[in-house]
Amino acid sequence: MIEIATTRMEHIRWVEQIKAALQKGKLPQMANYCDCELGKWLDEQGKKKYGHLKEMQGLEEKHREFHQTADELIKLFENRNYDSAEIMLREFRRESKDLVFLLTMVEYRLNEINSP
């Protein structure tokens, strides 16, 4: 289960890097949802090991939506539409928290299953 905790922390670190870059006026390069650490984990381990858990269902779709929001956020910054970007940044943060919550629930469920 350590990989879930590591994946969750990698996602949080990545989100903070994106926010910091935007605050500095820099446009970060965005990986698509399959190439970021969470996407790789979902494809390589997550779905195979934990796909049977109801808590995993929908995680991939939420992750895809998160990246769509991130792409829209970057475009708004590129176009200097800062008011809309600020609104989109709130959505970006909310979706990130949703992903972290889902990963935490998977971890909680596994602890529950594996406890005597």
WOQUICOR-V603390 format. One record per run of one state. SS is the DSSP state (h for helix, s for strand, l for the rest). FROM is the first residue (numbers start at 1). TO is the last residue. Records with the same first field share a line. If there is no record, write none. Layout:
SS = FROM-TO, FROM-TO
//
This chain:
l = 1-1, 24-36, 51-58, 79-81, 115-116
h = 2-23, 37-50, 59-78, 82-114
//
